[in-house]
């Protein structure tokens, strides 16, 4: 694995204003991302998706603070909105979980994919269309010429997710944040999409943050894993060593997973300890 650091995050915190003051969603999270596949896992509400959106400044109602969010030569804590417009898509992109809320309902999906390329690259409309068709084919969409002219309501959820992946990858970003990118896909298409993401990391030298609740996917696909609980990172470890996890929360998540061929006893119930909220970050 390349030692190059693409992202360096120090003490990232995100909070929302509530009736009784600020409510923390992410608390003092620190990690680096190299040319690797980094998994972030945890229960719903643990803050893993919030981290991805905060890095791209996609949380206008949140209070985001950090000692440092360094992306190459860019300090994202001080970047202007104009600078962020250039960074988003071209250098960092995020594959969102639900395409229904991300695709423009009144424009053909192919035009939206092509536009994502034209915004950041000088080219003609026909060149952008050719690039978009190639990208749609790469995410295993049959008959991309036909699908290019369809509107979001005319495609299935799984196809919509593949279109979203094509849109986010077409500009060739150095960092990809994937928020449950395969949740609506069947097994065979899921493997193809994971291979496409893996190719970006290995052939283009990109960095990938894989946000997921699927421990098996992260364990088999990623290089490193961050385990999140209540907005905090409680454990960092190599993906291949998840079986040797030390934190009781990580062990509890793994014990609560059903296994093919396992015993038929009731699954373990995850027990939470309030003291985890006060532990020093790893």
Rosetta blueprint (number, residue, H / E / L):
1 X L
2 X L
3 X L
4 X L
5 X E
6 X E
7 X E
8 X E
9 X E
10 X E
11 X E
12 X E
13 X E
14 X E
15 X E
16 X E
17 X E
18 X E
19 X L
20 X L
21 X E
22 X E
23 X E
24 X E
25 X E
26 X E
27 X E
28 X E
29 X E
30 X E
31 X E
32 X E
33 X E
34 X E
35 X L
36 X L
37 X E
38 X E
39 X E
40 X E
41 X E
42 X L
43 X L
44 X L
45 X L
46 X L
47 X L
48 X H
49 X H
50 X H
51 X H
52 X H
53 X H
54 X H
55 X H
56 X L
57 X L
58 X L
59 X L
60 X L
61 X L
62 X L
63 X E
64 X E
65 X E
66 X L
67 X L
68 X E
69 X E
70 X E
71 X E
72 X L
73 X L
74 X E
75 X E
76 X L
77 X L
78 X L
79 X L
80 X L
81 X H
82 X H
83 X H
84 X H
85 X H
86 X H
87 X H
88 X E
89 X L
90 X L
91 X L
92 X E
93 X E
94 X E
95 X E
96 X L
97 X L
98 X L
99 X H
100 X H
101 X H
102 X L
103 X L
104 X L
105 X L
106 X L
107 X L
108 X E
109 X H
110 X H
111 X H
112 X H
113 X H
114 X H
115 X H
116 X H
117 X H
118 X H
119 X L
120 X L
121 X L
122 X L
123 X L
124 X L
125 X H
126 X H
127 X H
128 X H
129 X H
130 X H
131 X H
132 X H
133 X H
134 X H
135 X H
136 X H
137 X H
138 X H
139 X L
140 X L
141 X L
142 X L
143 X L
144 X H
145 X H
146 X H
147 X H
148 X H
149 X L
150 X L
151 X E
152 X H
153 X H
154 X H
155 X L
156 X L
157 X H
158 X H
159 X H
160 X H
161 X H
162 X H
163 X H
164 X H
165 X H
166 X H
167 X H
168 X H
169 X H
170 X L
171 X L
172 X L
173 X L
174 X L
175 X E
176 X E
177 X E
178 X E
179 X E
180 X L
181 X L
182 X L
183 X L
184 X L
185 X L
186 X L
187 X H
188 X H
189 X H
190 X H
191 X H
192 X H
193 X H
194 X H
195 X H
196 X H
197 X H
198 X H
199 X H
200 X H
201 X H
202 X H
203 X H
204 X H
205 X L
206 X L
207 X E
208 X E
209 X E
210 X E
211 X E
212 X E
213 X L
214 X L
215 X H
216 X H
217 X H
218 X H
219 X H
220 X H
221 X H
222 X L
223 X L
224 X E
225 X E
226 X E
227 X E
228 X E
229 X E
230 X L
231 X L
232 X E
233 X E
234 X E
235 X E
236 X E
237 X E
238 X E
239 X H
240 X H
241 X H
242 X H
243 X H
244 X H
245 X L
246 X L
247 X L
248 X H
249 X H
250 X H
251 X H
252 X H
253 X H
254 X H
255 X H
256 X L
257 X L
258 X L
259 X L
260 X L
261 X L
262 X L
263 X L
264 X L
265 X L
266 X L
267 X L
268 X L
269 X L
270 X L
271 X L
272 X L
273 X L
274 X H
275 X H
276 X H
277 X H
278 X H
279 X L
280 X L
281 X L
282 X L
